[in-house]
Amino acid sequence: MIKYQAASPDEAALVIAAKHFGFFFYRRTPTTIYVRESHVEKMGKVQDISYEILNVLEFNSTRKRQSVVCRYPDGRLVLYCKGADTVIYERLSDSNNDIKKITREYLEQFGSSGLRTLCLAYRELHPNVYESWNEKFIQAKSSLQDREKKLDE
């Protein structure tokens, strides 16, 4: 039996919930995560899939979120982000205001009940956009002066 360990209770909760919903994280290397996926909509088909981890932007008190860029087996690039509700909400696309309104109502309801909320978001990235951003990210990461400030930017 695998016992999950995480850097925070939030991370542990996410991995345990993912397993409950059919996504079993069973192996990790510095550059790849391996997931056994059980898809109900595909008649319970189980697949082992590896996702390449391209970048990790760790949580800090300035960003109030953690982000990771993954490459799917089919080559798609996806940015995943988890963090404080206010930080994630203000970055949501305006393309569907109905969903934003409902989300705001739930966040207010949870908050008034005294519950702590953690939001997740994702965005598919065009390869050119990713390459341009990654160049800046690598420069900031290797900077000898103001590294943290440059990474936050």
Helices and strands as residue ranges (DSSP letters): H 9-20, E 23-28, E 32-39, G 40-42, E 45-57, E 65-71, E 77-83, H 85-89, H 97-112, E 119-125, H 127-141, H 147-152
